[in-house]
Amino acid sequence: MSIIFAVPWAKLYKKSLFENSVSAQTNKTAVFPLEAVEERISMLSQLGFDITRELSSYRYRLQICIDTALKDGDYLKYRNAKQKMAILKKYKKI
């Protein structure tokens, strides 16, 4: 199932495309957006697929979000990520 999602490798790209892009940023929360993983987990779960690996990736990204938000002083983002992590732990999904 993972193969059907678009991937950036094995393609040709113009070099200027990557200047000032998400991949050039140092903010890890921009590189690892939670929304994309949340949508993927939701869809795969509804289709009945094993989402163990996706949940592991999501937990990793949540921790990056928590650490970055704490460092940047972004209380709202920090609180939201901590709540999501607590929900996952409560229902033993990670």
N, C-alpha and C positions, 0 to 999 in steps of 0.2 A: 504494500500500500504506500510506503514511503516514496517509492519511485515515481508515482504519478504527480507529485508536487513539483513545481518548477524549481530548477536548480541553476545557479549561475556558472557552473563550470562547464568545460567542453564547448565554449562559445567564444567568439571573437568580440572584443569591445574596444572602442576608441579610448585611448589613454586619458584624454581630457574629461571623460565621463566620471572618473574617480577623484578628480580634484574638488575639494570642498563637498564631498559626498559623505554619506553615513559611515562608510568604511574608513574615511580619513579622520573621523572624529575620535576623540579620546574618551568621550562619555559612553561608558559601556551600556547604559540603559537604552541609548539610542540604537546601539548595534544589536542588542538582545531585547527586542520589544516583547513584552508579556502578552499583548493582545494576539499576536500571531500564534503563539503556542496555545493560548486559551481556546482559540477558534479550532485549531487542529485537534486538540484533545476532545473538545465537544463533539466534533464531527465523527472522529474515529470511534469514540465511545458509543455514539448513537448507532453507528453501523455495526457495533459488536466486536470491534477489533481489540486486541490486547494493547493497552495504553501504558504499560509499565515503563517503557523507555521514554515516552513522551512526558510522563509525570516526573521522571528523574531530571529530564532537561528543564522542565518547568520549575522544579525546586531549585535547580542551579541558577536559573534566571531570576527567580524571586529573591534569592540570597544576594545576587549582584545588585538588584534594585534596592534592597534593604540597606546594604552597605553604602551604596552611592547616595541614596537619599539622606542617610544619617550624616555622611560626610558633608553633603551640600546644605544641610539644614532644612531640607524639604520635608516638613513634618507630615503633610497630607499624603505624599507618595509613600513615605515610610510607614505610616499607620495603615494604609490600604494594603501594602505588601505584607506587613506583619499579620493582618487579619486573614489574608488569603493563605498564608503559611499555617496559621493556627487552625483554619478550617480543614486543610489537607491533613494535618496531624491528628485532629479530632476524629476524622472519619477513616483514619489509617490508610490513606491513599499513598503515603510515602513512608 
